């Protein structure tokens, strides 16, 4: 009896190949294609527009050896299993492999793995299917649309701006526009004055107890104090009078856990909590999906497929989560019924939400086998999924209204009654609030309290925040721009092309980005129109579902696009667009001119516009999280003349605030001011630097040496360390740097 031919399994990556090969028997050979082996050519458009947008695919240069190996192995195989990623692009790669290797429909079988575990791999191999040509056509349409826009528009940008690295694209142009639009909102924002008025109230003996209540309005309605005159009128009415507690409302509030991650929320949370870029997040997630060698378990795919917009969870995974929670936390931590989250309308819903493939492989159990980034991201995914199936957190909430002379001051406090899911995981937020949350005395309605003092504070409304990577991804998702696989590369493109830069956590458009956005808005309105781009994504979804023909979508798009391109060429004939310098608020230390932002080999920096007469340069200031504790303005990261980093209010000498401590996004629960942490590597505990706050931490107890504003002076060690004082001065840093970058 002749021996059966070996079956061939083709995947994209070597890591995935190693994992799968361990799950299959000796009759299976697993080879990695290392991604695409056939694609549109790089040097030409590669689309025959006159022949109904026929793509001109060719083998990828430099991949001849891999193609030869696959051809040889496929000829001797009984069945070729195409096991590329379970999404549109993966389906298209499988189709390209079938065409490239000249495989028959009977021999080429498609399999997908939502998770790379032995059970799922063996079940999928046992139930192969045909290649889904609707998925392939949807991916072809996206690829050709992006090629048409990129290869037709980019040369126009090169010619008119004189910069050969520029590019244009459907999704990246819209993302750039959103960042520019937000910047314009900030520029056009007109701050409005408002005031906070706090009353320091104290119970009258025999039961002592004090608390702070904030002005709320009158008994009839809530009022905003918009001037100091209004504040003084309230003060003149209530000063010297006792307050009556006219309302004490106690209640119980519950908070439900967030759903498990989808691609966009994973990228957002990893950005906020771990400081990972979307590109880095997806790279590490791919490693966790493809497989890690775990002691005692072998090679294991730790998470399910990470490109998804679905909140669906398998019944098996839900049962496993229930079992784990009951075993490790107890019945009180499991809700009365299993949680099922509804996927938003318009989602592809092709895969489950992102979850651990085996909930019993806890982060601590596998930590020794993971890199730092792998562990941190796995812990985030594992914690979010497990918490999503746990009971609600329960809070005791108290709201107290104290009234004097018809004016109501309100105090509220909430404390945990039952932690529920927060015992394991709590979602971070983009913008923290500065509400004062301090325990309140046990007051009764009708009780009289006395005012021991009042505090008034002038504030101004703040403009909308610039986008962070996390909030831009959320906005793209909400507006239907792009799909899970496009968020990370889109942000990577607009930053690498220098249309947008990161300042601290925030994304800010460059003058180049604004000029390109203006050009696109003037001549290619459809390309930068958010609704048009969202409708195009819907059309791609309709191709995937079989409701639209992919070439008809291309024909419909290209007619208008070609007209816009021809019109732009005529209107811009003979014109050259100039990108203005990005002028900063910093003055040159040598000649006093207002410095401009330049790009060099090591990133952006400040340079004197008087070059070559003046060659002074210095690092760029960066906006930090939080607000100035003195005036509420932005806090900027700056460098002293001796090269030391410090943090100061953007208003400079007009405010006077500066510190060596690093501002964080959290606020003090006692006074509501921005918290700070000690500079340096490692986990640092935040502290309050507001001297009027009961939680104030003196500088000599913060654990680092005290510096003067110019980076010199006595170094005072923490009292906790018991170190002696030292008067050693730090060496002076270079005043500026001369480099070819200043000539740019």
C-alpha positions as CSV (number, residue, x, y, z in Angstrom):
1,X,0.0,0.0,0.0
2,X,1.4,3.4,-1.1
3,X,2.2,5.9,1.6
4,X,-0.2,8.9,1.7
5,X,1.2,12.1,0.4
6,X,2.1,14.7,3.0
7,X,-0.3,17.6,3.5
8,X,1.0,21.1,3.3
9,X,-0.2,23.9,5.6
10,X,0.8,27.5,4.6
11,X,0.8,30.3,7.1
12,X,2.3,33.8,7.2
13,X,4.9,33.7,9.9
14,X,7.5,31.3,11.2
15,X,6.2,31.6,14.8
16,X,2.7,30.6,13.7
17,X,4.2,27.8,11.7
18,X,6.2,26.4,14.7
19,X,3.1,26.5,16.9
20,X,0.8,24.8,14.4
21,X,3.3,22.1,13.4
22,X,3.5,20.9,17.0
23,X,-0.3,20.4,17.0
24,X,-0.4,18.3,13.8
25,X,0.9,14.9,13.0
26,X,3.8,13.8,10.8
27,X,1.5,13.9,7.7
28,X,1.5,17.7,7.8
29,X,4.3,20.0,6.8
30,X,3.9,23.7,7.8
31,X,5.7,26.5,5.9
32,X,5.6,30.2,6.4
33,X,5.0,32.4,3.3
34,X,6.4,35.4,5.2
35,X,3.4,37.5,4.2
36,X,2.5,38.6,0.6
37,X,4.2,36.7,-2.3
38,X,2.1,38.4,-5.0
39,X,1.1,42.0,-5.1
40,X,0.8,45.1,-7.3
41,X,4.2,46.3,-8.5
42,X,5.9,49.1,-6.5
43,X,7.4,51.0,-9.4
44,X,4.2,51.5,-11.5
45,X,0.5,52.0,-10.9
46,X,-0.2,48.3,-11.6
47,X,-3.8,48.8,-12.5
48,X,-5.1,48.7,-16.1
49,X,-7.7,51.4,-15.8
50,X,-8.8,51.1,-19.5
51,X,-9.3,47.4,-19.0
52,X,-11.9,47.9,-16.3
53,X,-9.4,48.3,-13.5
54,X,-7.7,44.9,-14.0
55,X,-4.9,44.5,-11.4
56,X,-1.5,43.6,-12.8
57,X,-0.2,41.3,-10.1
58,X,3.4,40.1,-10.0
59,X,5.6,38.0,-7.7
60,X,7.2,40.1,-4.9
61,X,10.8,40.8,-5.6
62,X,13.3,39.0,-3.4
63,X,10.9,36.2,-2.5
64,X,12.0,33.7,-5.2
65,X,13.4,31.2,-2.8
66,X,10.2,31.0,-0.7
67,X,8.1,30.7,-3.8
68,X,10.3,27.9,-5.2
69,X,10.1,26.0,-1.8
70,X,6.3,26.3,-1.7
71,X,5.9,25.2,-5.4
72,X,8.1,22.1,-4.7
73,X,6.2,21.2,-1.5
74,X,2.8,21.8,-2.9
75,X,3.4,19.5,-5.9
76,X,4.1,16.6,-3.6
77,X,1.2,17.4,-1.3
78,X,-2.2,15.7,-1.3
79,X,-3.9,18.8,0.1
80,X,-2.7,22.3,0.5
81,X,-4.3,24.0,3.5
82,X,-4.1,27.8,3.2
83,X,-4.1,29.0,6.8
84,X,-3.4,32.7,6.6
85,X,-5.0,35.2,9.0
86,X,-8.8,35.1,9.4
87,X,-9.6,38.5,7.8
88,X,-9.9,40.1,4.3
89,X,-6.2,40.5,3.8
90,X,-5.6,36.9,5.0
91,X,-8.2,35.6,2.6
92,X,-6.6,37.6,-0.3
93,X,-3.1,36.2,0.6
94,X,-4.6,32.7,0.4
95,X,-6.1,33.4,-3.0
96,X,-2.8,34.8,-4.3
97,X,-1.0,31.7,-3.0
98,X,-3.5,29.5,-4.8
99,X,-3.1,31.4,-8.1
100,X,0.7,31.7,-7.7
101,X,1.1,28.0,-7.0
102,X,-1.5,27.0,-9.7
103,X,-3.5,24.9,-7.3
104,X,-6.9,23.4,-8.3
105,X,-10.0,24.2,-6.3
106,X,-10.0,20.6,-5.0
107,X,-6.4,20.7,-3.8
108,X,-6.4,24.2,-2.2
109,X,-8.5,24.3,1.0
110,X,-8.9,27.3,3.2
111,X,-8.7,27.0,7.0
112,X,-8.8,29.8,9.6
113,X,-7.9,29.8,13.3
114,X,-9.6,32.3,15.6
115,X,-7.2,31.1,18.3
116,X,-4.1,29.0,17.8
117,X,-4.7,26.1,20.2
118,X,-4.5,22.4,19.5
119,X,-8.3,22.0,19.7
120,X,-9.1,24.8,17.3
121,X,-6.3,23.9,14.9
122,X,-7.3,20.3,14.6
123,X,-11.0,21.1,14.3
124,X,-10.3,23.7,11.6
125,X,-8.1,21.3,9.6
126,X,-10.9,18.7,9.8
127,X,-13.4,21.2,8.4
128,X,-11.8,23.1,5.5
129,X,-13.7,25.3,3.1
130,X,-13.3,27.1,-0.3
131,X,-11.7,30.5,-0.5
132,X,-14.3,33.2,0.0
133,X,-14.1,35.2,-3.2
134,X,-16.3,38.0,-1.8
135,X,-13.7,38.6,0.9
136,X,-11.0,38.5,-1.7
137,X,-12.8,41.0,-3.9
138,X,-13.4,43.4,-1.0
139,X,-9.7,43.3,-0.3
140,X,-8.8,43.8,-4.0
141,X,-11.1,46.8,-4.1
142,X,-9.5,48.3,-1.0
143,X,-6.0,47.7,-2.4
144,X,-6.8,49.2,-5.8
145,X,-8.6,52.2,-4.3
146,X,-5.7,53.0,-2.1
147,X,-3.3,52.5,-5.1
148,X,-5.3,54.8,-7.3
149,X,-5.4,57.6,-4.7
150,X,-1.7,57.1,-3.6
151,X,-0.1,56.8,-7.0
152,X,-2.2,59.5,-8.7
153,X,-2.1,62.1,-5.9
154,X,1.3,61.6,-4.4
155,X,3.2,62.8,-7.5
156,X,1.1,66.0,-7.5
157,X,2.2,66.7,-3.9
158,X,5.8,66.0,-4.8
159,X,5.7,68.5,-7.6
160,X,3.8,71.3,-5.8
161,X,5.6,71.0,-2.5
162,X,9.0,69.9,-3.7
163,X,9.2,67.0,-1.2
164,X,9.5,63.5,-2.6
165,X,8.6,61.6,0.6
166,X,5.0,62.9,0.7
167,X,2.0,60.7,0.2
168,X,-1.8,60.9,0.1
169,X,-4.3,58.2,0.9
170,X,-8.0,57.7,1.5
171,X,-7.8,57.0,5.3
172,X,-4.6,58.9,6.1
173,X,-5.9,62.1,4.5
174,X,-9.1,62.0,6.6
175,X,-7.1,61.3,9.8
176,X,-4.8,64.3,9.0
177,X,-7.9,66.4,8.4
178,X,-9.3,65.4,11.8
179,X,-6.1,66.4,13.6
180,X,-6.0,69.7,11.7
181,X,-9.7,70.5,12.4
182,X,-9.1,69.9,16.1
183,X,-6.2,72.3,16.0
184,X,-8.3,74.9,14.4
185,X,-11.0,74.5,17.1
186,X,-8.3,75.1,19.7
187,X,-7.1,78.2,17.9
188,X,-10.6,79.6,17.5
189,X,-11.6,78.8,21.1
190,X,-12.5,81.8,23.2
191,X,-12.0,81.2,26.9
192,X,-14.9,82.1,29.2
193,X,-14.3,83.1,32.8
194,X,-16.0,81.1,35.6
195,X,-15.5,80.9,39.4
196,X,-15.6,78.2,42.0
197,X,-16.7,79.0,45.5
198,X,-16.2,76.5,48.3
199,X,-17.6,76.7,51.8
200,X,-15.7,75.1,54.7
201,X,-18.5,73.9,56.9
202,X,-18.3,72.4,60.4
203,X,-20.8,70.6,62.6
204,X,-21.8,72.3,65.8
205,X,-21.0,70.4,69.0
206,X,-21.4,67.8,70.4
207,X,-20.7,66.0,67.1
208,X,-17.7,67.5,65.4
209,X,-16.9,67.0,61.8
210,X,-16.0,69.2,58.9
211,X,-16.4,69.1,55.2
212,X,-16.2,71.2,52.1
213,X,-19.2,72.1,49.9
214,X,-19.2,73.8,46.5
215,X,-21.6,76.5,45.4
216,X,-24.4,74.9,43.4
217,X,-27.0,77.6,42.9
218,X,-30.3,78.4,44.5
219,X,-33.0,76.0,45.7
220,X,-34.7,76.4,42.3
221,X,-31.9,75.9,39.9
222,X,-28.2,75.4,39.3
223,X,-26.2,78.5,38.6
224,X,-22.7,79.2,37.2
225,X,-20.7,82.0,38.8
226,X,-19.1,83.9,35.9
227,X,-17.5,86.9,37.6
228,X,-15.9,87.9,40.9
229,X,-18.8,90.3,41.4
230,X,-21.2,87.4,41.4
231,X,-19.0,85.5,43.8
232,X,-18.9,88.5,46.2
233,X,-22.6,88.9,46.1
234,X,-23.0,85.3,47.2
235,X,-20.4,85.8,49.9
236,X,-22.0,89.0,51.3
237,X,-25.3,87.1,51.5
238,X,-24.0,84.0,53.4
239,X,-21.0,85.2,55.4
240,X,-21.8,85.2,59.1
241,X,-24.8,82.9,58.8
242,X,-25.2,79.3,59.7
243,X,-26.1,76.8,57.1
244,X,-29.0,74.4,57.3
245,X,-28.7,70.8,55.9
246,X,-31.9,70.8,53.8
247,X,-31.1,67.6,51.9
248,X,-29.2,64.4,52.5
249,X,-29.6,61.8,49.7
250,X,-28.1,58.4,50.2
251,X,-28.2,55.8,47.5
252,X,-26.5,52.9,46.0
253,X,-25.0,53.0,42.5
254,X,-23.7,50.2,40.4
255,X,-21.1,50.2,37.7
256,X,-20.9,47.5,35.1
257,X,-17.6,46.3,33.6
258,X,-16.4,47.3,30.1
259,X,-16.8,44.7,27.4
260,X,-13.8,42.7,26.3
261,X,-11.4,44.3,23.9
262,X,-11.9,44.8,20.2
263,X,-9.0,46.1,18.0
264,X,-9.7,49.7,18.5
265,X,-10.3,49.6,22.3
266,X,-7.2,47.4,22.8
267,X,-5.1,50.1,21.0
268,X,-6.7,52.9,23.0
269,X,-6.2,51.2,26.4
270,X,-2.7,50.1,25.6
271,X,-1.8,53.7,24.6
272,X,-3.4,55.2,27.8
273,X,-2.3,52.6,30.3
274,X,0.9,51.1,28.8
275,X,2.2,54.0,26.7
276,X,2.3,51.6,23.6
277,X,1.9,53.0,20.1
278,X,-0.9,51.3,18.1
279,X,1.8,49.7,15.8
280,X,3.7,48.3,18.8
281,X,0.4,47.1,20.4
282,X,-0.5,45.1,17.3
283,X,3.0,43.7,16.9
284,X,3.0,42.3,20.4
285,X,-0.6,41.1,20.1
286,X,0.4,39.2,17.0
287,X,3.2,37.5,18.9
288,X,0.7,36.5,21.7
289,X,-1.7,35.2,19.0
290,X,0.9,33.2,17.1
291,X,2.3,31.3,20.0
292,X,4.7,31.5,23.0
293,X,6.6,28.6,24.6
294,X,5.1,28.2,28.0
295,X,6.7,25.9,30.6
296,X,4.6,22.8,31.1
297,X,2.3,23.6,28.2
298,X,4.5,23.8,25.1
299,X,3.9,26.4,22.4
300,X,0.6,28.1,23.1
301,X,-1.3,30.9,21.3
302,X,-2.2,32.9,24.3
303,X,-4.9,35.2,22.8
304,X,-7.6,35.0,20.1
305,X,-7.2,36.8,16.8
306,X,-6.6,40.5,17.5
307,X,-8.1,42.2,14.4
308,X,-11.8,42.3,15.2
309,X,-14.7,44.6,15.7
310,X,-17.0,42.0,17.4
311,X,-17.9,41.7,21.0
312,X,-19.1,38.1,20.5
313,X,-17.7,35.4,22.9
314,X,-18.0,31.7,22.4
315,X,-20.1,29.7,24.8
316,X,-17.1,27.6,25.7
317,X,-15.1,30.7,26.7
318,X,-18.0,32.1,28.7
319,X,-18.3,28.8,30.6
320,X,-14.6,28.8,31.3
321,X,-14.7,32.3,32.6
322,X,-17.6,31.5,34.9
323,X,-15.7,28.5,36.3
324,X,-12.5,30.6,36.9
325,X,-14.3,33.4,38.6
326,X,-16.3,31.1,40.9
327,X,-13.1,29.2,41.8
328,X,-10.8,32.2,42.4
329,X,-13.2,34.9,43.6
330,X,-16.4,33.3,44.9
331,X,-20.0,33.3,43.9
332,X,-20.6,36.9,45.0
333,X,-18.2,38.0,42.2
334,X,-20.2,36.4,39.4
335,X,-23.4,38.1,38.1
336,X,-26.8,36.6,38.3
337,X,-26.6,35.7,34.6
338,X,-23.8,35.5,32.0
339,X,-22.9,38.8,30.4
340,X,-23.4,39.1,26.7
341,X,-22.3,42.3,25.0
342,X,-24.0,43.6,21.9
343,X,-21.7,44.3,18.9
344,X,-22.3,47.7,17.4
345,X,-24.3,48.1,14.2
346,X,-22.2,47.9,11.0
347,X,-19.5,45.8,12.5
348,X,-18.2,42.9,10.4
349,X,-18.5,40.5,13.4
350,X,-16.2,38.0,11.7
351,X,-14.4,37.0,14.8
352,X,-14.8,36.9,18.6
353,X,-13.7,39.7,20.8
354,X,-10.0,39.6,21.9
355,X,-9.7,37.2,24.9
356,X,-7.2,34.8,26.4
357,X,-7.4,31.4,24.7
358,X,-7.2,29.7,28.1
359,X,-8.3,31.8,31.0
360,X,-6.5,29.5,33.4
361,X,-3.2,30.7,32.0
362,X,-3.1,33.7,34.2
363,X,-0.6,36.5,33.6
364,X,1.5,35.6,36.7
365,X,1.6,31.9,35.6
366,X,3.2,32.7,32.2
367,X,5.1,35.9,33.2
368,X,8.5,34.1,33.3
369,X,8.1,33.0,29.6
370,X,7.1,36.5,28.3
371,X,9.0,39.6,27.4
372,X,8.1,42.8,29.4
373,X,5.8,44.1,26.7
374,X,4.2,40.7,26.1
375,X,3.4,40.3,29.8
376,X,2.0,43.8,30.1
377,X,-0.3,43.5,27.1
378,X,-1.4,39.9,28.0
379,X,-2.2,41.0,31.5
380,X,-4.3,43.8,30.1
381,X,-6.2,41.5,27.7
382,X,-6.6,38.8,30.3
383,X,-7.8,41.2,33.0
384,X,-10.3,43.0,30.7
385,X,-11.9,39.8,29.5
386,X,-12.1,38.2,33.0
387,X,-13.5,41.4,34.6
388,X,-16.1,41.6,31.8
389,X,-17.7,38.5,33.2
390,X,-17.7,39.6,36.8
391,X,-20.3,41.2,39.0
392,X,-21.0,45.0,39.1
393,X,-19.1,47.2,41.5
394,X,-21.4,48.7,44.1
395,X,-20.9,52.2,45.6
396,X,-22.5,54.0,48.5
397,X,-23.3,57.5,47.3
398,X,-24.1,60.5,49.5
399,X,-25.1,64.0,48.3
400,X,-25.6,66.8,50.8
401,X,-27.1,70.2,50.2
402,X,-26.4,73.0,52.7
403,X,-28.4,76.2,52.4
404,X,-27.9,79.7,53.7
405,X,-29.7,82.9,52.6
406,X,-31.3,81.0,49.6
407,X,-27.9,79.8,48.3
408,X,-27.2,76.1,48.1
409,X,-23.7,74.5,48.5
410,X,-23.4,70.9,47.6
411,X,-21.0,68.1,48.8
412,X,-20.9,64.6,47.5
413,X,-18.9,61.5,48.2
414,X,-18.9,58.0,46.9
415,X,-17.1,55.0,48.3
416,X,-16.9,51.3,47.4
417,X,-19.4,49.0,49.1
418,X,-18.5,46.0,47.0
419,X,-15.6,46.0,44.5
420,X,-17.0,43.5,42.1
421,X,-15.0,43.5,38.8
422,X,-12.8,46.4,40.0
423,X,-11.1,44.0,42.3
424,X,-9.4,42.8,39.1
425,X,-9.6,45.5,36.5
426,X,-10.7,49.1,36.0
427,X,-10.6,51.0,32.7
428,X,-8.5,54.1,32.5
429,X,-9.8,57.4,31.2
430,X,-8.6,59.9,28.6
431,X,-9.3,62.9,30.8
432,X,-9.6,62.6,34.6
433,X,-11.9,64.8,36.5
434,X,-10.8,67.0,39.4
435,X,-13.9,66.5,41.6
436,X,-13.2,66.7,45.3
437,X,-14.0,63.3,46.9
438,X,-13.5,63.4,50.6
439,X,-15.6,61.4,53.2
440,X,-18.5,63.3,54.7
441,X,-19.7,63.4,58.3
442,X,-23.0,61.6,59.1
443,X,-25.3,64.6,58.8
444,X,-29.1,64.7,59.1
445,X,-31.6,66.9,57.3
446,X,-32.5,70.0,59.4
447,X,-29.1,70.0,61.1
448,X,-27.3,73.3,61.4
449,X,-23.6,73.7,60.5
450,X,-21.4,76.7,60.7
451,X,-19.1,78.2,58.1
452,X,-15.5,78.5,59.1
453,X,-14.3,80.0,55.9
454,X,-14.8,80.4,52.2
455,X,-12.4,79.9,49.2
456,X,-13.0,81.4,45.8
457,X,-11.0,80.5,42.7
458,X,-11.1,82.0,39.2
459,X,-10.9,79.6,36.3
460,X,-11.4,79.7,32.5
461,X,-13.0,77.2,30.2
462,X,-10.4,75.2,28.3
463,X,-10.3,74.4,24.6
464,X,-10.9,70.8,23.5
465,X,-7.9,68.6,24.0
466,X,-5.7,67.6,21.1
467,X,-6.1,64.1,20.0
468,X,-4.0,61.4,21.5
469,X,-3.4,58.2,19.5
470,X,-6.1,56.6,21.7
471,X,-8.7,59.3,21.1
472,X,-8.0,59.6,17.4
473,X,-8.6,55.8,17.0
474,X,-11.8,56.2,18.9
475,X,-12.9,59.1,16.7
476,X,-12.0,57.2,13.5
477,X,-14.0,54.2,14.7
478,X,-17.0,56.3,15.8
479,X,-17.1,58.0,12.4
480,X,-16.8,54.7,10.5
481,X,-13.4,55.6,9.0
482,X,-11.2,52.6,8.4
483,X,-11.4,49.2,9.9
484,X,-9.6,47.3,12.7
485,X,-6.6,46.5,10.5
486,X,-6.1,50.1,9.3
487,X,-6.0,52.2,12.6
488,X,-2.3,51.4,13.5
489,X,-0.8,51.9,10.0
490,X,-2.8,55.0,9.4
491,X,-1.4,56.8,12.5
492,X,2.0,55.4,11.7
493,X,1.8,56.9,8.2
494,X,0.7,60.4,9.1
495,X,3.4,60.7,11.8
496,X,6.2,59.2,9.6
497,X,5.2,61.6,6.8
498,X,5.5,64.4,9.3
499,X,1.9,65.6,8.7
500,X,1.4,65.1,12.4
501,X,3.8,65.1,15.4
502,X,3.5,63.8,18.9
503,X,4.1,66.4,21.6
504,X,4.0,64.4,24.8
505,X,0.9,62.3,24.4
506,X,-0.8,64.6,22.0
507,X,-1.0,64.7,18.2
508,X,-0.4,68.1,16.6
509,X,-0.4,69.0,12.9
510,X,2.7,70.4,11.4
511,X,2.7,73.3,8.9
512,X,3.3,70.6,6.2
513,X,0.3,68.7,7.3
514,X,-1.9,71.8,7.3
515,X,-0.7,72.8,3.8
516,X,-1.4,69.3,2.4
517,X,-4.8,69.3,4.2
518,X,-5.7,72.6,2.6
519,X,-4.7,71.4,-0.8
520,X,-6.7,68.2,-0.4
521,X,-9.7,70.2,0.9
522,X,-9.6,72.7,-2.0
523,X,-9.2,70.2,-4.8
524,X,-10.2,66.7,-3.6
525,X,-13.2,67.2,-1.3
526,X,-14.3,63.6,-1.5
527,X,-11.0,62.2,-0.4
528,X,-11.0,64.3,2.9
529,X,-14.8,64.1,3.4
530,X,-15.5,62.0,6.5
531,X,-18.9,60.9,5.3
532,X,-17.7,60.0,1.9
533,X,-14.9,57.9,3.3
534,X,-17.3,56.2,5.7
535,X,-19.6,55.4,2.8
536,X,-16.7,53.9,1.0
537,X,-16.0,51.6,3.9
538,X,-19.7,50.6,3.8
539,X,-19.3,49.8,0.1
540,X,-16.4,47.5,0.8
541,X,-18.5,45.7,3.4
542,X,-21.2,45.3,0.8
543,X,-18.7,43.7,-1.6
544,X,-17.7,41.3,1.2
545,X,-21.4,40.3,1.8
546,X,-21.9,39.8,-2.0
547,X,-24.3,42.7,-2.3
548,X,-22.0,44.8,-4.6
549,X,-19.7,44.1,-7.5
550,X,-16.1,45.3,-6.7
551,X,-15.4,46.7,-10.1
552,X,-18.6,48.7,-10.1
553,X,-17.4,50.4,-6.9
554,X,-14.1,51.2,-8.5
555,X,-15.8,52.7,-11.6
556,X,-18.1,54.8,-9.5
557,X,-15.2,56.2,-7.4
558,X,-12.8,56.8,-10.2
559,X,-15.1,58.9,-12.4
560,X,-15.3,61.7,-9.9
561,X,-11.7,61.3,-8.7
562,X,-10.3,61.6,-12.2
563,X,-12.2,64.8,-12.8
564,X,-11.0,66.3,-9.6
565,X,-7.4,65.3,-10.4
566,X,-7.6,66.9,-13.9
567,X,-9.1,70.1,-12.4
568,X,-6.4,70.3,-9.7
569,X,-3.6,69.9,-12.3
570,X,-4.9,72.8,-14.3
571,X,-5.6,75.1,-11.3
572,X,-2.1,74.4,-9.9
573,X,-0.2,74.6,-13.1
574,X,3.0,76.7,-12.6
575,X,2.4,77.1,-8.9
576,X,4.7,76.0,-6.1
577,X,3.2,75.8,-2.5
578,X,5.4,77.0,0.3
579,X,5.3,75.3,3.7
580,X,5.8,78.1,6.4
581,X,8.1,77.6,9.3
582,X,6.5,76.4,12.5
583,X,7.1,79.4,14.8
584,X,7.5,78.7,18.5
585,X,7.1,80.9,21.5
586,X,10.7,80.4,22.5
587,X,13.3,83.1,22.0
588,X,16.8,82.5,20.8
589,X,19.2,82.7,23.8
590,X,21.8,84.3,21.6
591,X,20.1,86.9,19.4
592,X,16.6,87.0,20.8
593,X,14.7,86.0,17.6
594,X,11.6,83.9,17.8
595,X,12.8,80.3,17.2
596,X,11.3,77.9,14.7
597,X,10.8,74.2,14.7
598,X,13.1,72.1,12.4
599,X,13.4,68.4,11.7
600,X,16.7,66.7,12.0
601,X,18.2,63.2,12.1
602,X,17.2,62.9,15.8
603,X,13.7,64.4,15.5
604,X,12.3,67.9,15.9
605,X,14.2,70.7,17.6
606,X,14.2,74.5,17.9
607,X,16.5,76.5,15.7
608,X,17.2,80.2,15.3
609,X,15.7,81.6,12.1
610,X,18.8,83.8,11.7
611,X,20.9,80.9,10.4
612,X,23.7,81.0,9.2
613,X,24.5,84.1,11.2
614,X,23.1,82.5,14.3
615,X,23.4,78.7,14.8
616,X,21.8,78.4,18.2
617,X,19.5,75.4,18.7
618,X,17.9,73.7,21.6
619,X,15.4,70.9,22.4
620,X,11.7,71.4,21.7
621,X,9.3,72.0,24.6
622,X,6.7,69.4,25.2
623,X,3.1,69.7,26.6
624,X,2.6,67.5,29.7
625,X,-0.6,66.0,31.1
626,X,-2.5,67.8,33.9
627,X,-2.9,71.5,34.5
628,X,-0.9,74.2,36.2
629,X,-1.8,74.1,40.0
630,X,-1.5,77.9,40.2
631,X,-3.5,79.1,37.2
632,X,-4.9,76.0,35.4
633,X,-2.9,76.6,32.2
634,X,-0.9,73.9,30.3
635,X,2.3,72.5,31.8
636,X,5.3,72.4,29.5
637,X,8.4,70.2,29.7
638,X,11.5,72.5,29.5
639,X,15.3,72.3,29.7
640,X,17.3,74.6,31.9
641,X,20.4,76.4,30.7
642,X,22.5,73.7,32.3
643,X,20.6,70.9,30.5
644,X,18.3,69.7,33.3
645,X,14.6,68.9,32.7
646,X,12.0,70.8,34.6
647,X,8.2,71.5,34.2
648,X,6.7,75.0,34.1
649,X,3.5,76.8,33.4
650,X,3.1,77.9,29.8
651,X,2.6,81.5,31.0
652,X,6.2,81.6,32.3
653,X,7.0,84.5,34.6
654,X,3.4,85.7,34.5
655,X,2.5,82.7,36.5
656,X,5.8,81.6,38.0
657,X,5.0,77.9,38.6
658,X,7.9,75.4,38.0
659,X,8.8,72.1,39.5
660,X,11.4,69.3,38.9
661,X,8.6,66.7,39.6
662,X,6.8,65.1,36.6
663,X,3.1,66.0,36.2
664,X,0.7,63.0,35.8
665,X,-2.8,62.8,34.4
666,X,-4.4,62.1,37.9
667,X,-5.7,64.6,40.3
668,X,-5.5,64.8,44.1
669,X,-8.6,63.5,45.7
670,X,-8.3,66.1,48.5
671,X,-7.8,69.3,46.6
672,X,-8.4,68.4,43.0
673,X,-5.0,69.7,41.8
674,X,-2.8,67.8,39.4
675,X,-0.6,65.2,41.0
676,X,3.1,64.8,40.3
677,X,5.7,62.0,40.6
678,X,9.4,61.7,41.1
679,X,11.5,61.9,37.9
680,X,13.4,58.8,36.8
681,X,12.7,55.2,35.7
682,X,10.5,52.7,37.5
683,X,7.1,52.9,39.1
684,X,6.7,56.1,41.1
685,X,4.0,57.0,43.5
686,X,2.2,60.3,42.7
687,X,2.0,63.0,45.3
688,X,0.4,66.4,45.8
689,X,2.6,69.5,45.7
690,X,-0.2,72.0,46.8
691,X,1.0,73.4,50.1
692,X,-2.5,74.3,51.1
693,X,-3.7,70.7,50.7
694,X,-3.7,68.2,53.7
695,X,-2.1,65.6,51.4
696,X,0.8,67.9,50.5
697,X,4.2,66.1,50.4
698,X,7.2,68.3,51.2
699,X,10.0,68.3,48.7
700,X,12.6,66.8,51.0
701,X,10.3,63.7,51.4
702,X,9.8,63.0,47.7
703,X,12.9,60.9,47.4
704,X,15.2,63.0,45.1
705,X,17.7,65.9,45.3
706,X,16.3,69.4,45.5
707,X,17.5,71.7,42.7
708,X,17.3,75.4,42.1
709,X,15.7,76.8,39.0
710,X,19.0,76.9,37.1
711,X,19.8,73.3,37.9
712,X,22.4,74.1,40.6
713,X,22.5,74.5,44.4
714,X,22.5,72.3,47.4
715,X,21.4,68.8,46.9
716,X,19.1,67.8,49.8
717,X,18.4,64.0,50.0
718,X,15.2,62.6,51.2
719,X,14.9,62.5,55.0
720,X,13.7,58.9,54.7
721,X,17.1,57.9,53.2
722,X,19.0,59.5,56.0
723,X,21.7,60.7,53.6
724,X,23.9,63.6,54.4
725,X,23.7,67.0,52.6
726,X,26.0,67.5,49.7
727,X,27.1,70.7,48.0
728,X,28.5,69.0,44.8
729,X,27.4,70.8,41.7
730,X,26.3,69.0,38.5
731,X,28.5,69.6,35.4
732,X,27.2,72.2,33.0
733,X,25.5,70.8,29.9
734,X,26.2,72.1,26.4
735,X,24.5,75.4,25.8
736,X,23.4,74.5,22.3
737,X,24.3,72.3,19.4
738,X,25.6,73.2,16.0
739,X,24.7,70.7,13.3
740,X,23.8,70.4,9.7
741,X,20.2,70.1,10.9
742,X,20.1,73.9,11.5
743,X,20.5,74.4,7.8
744,X,17.3,72.6,6.9
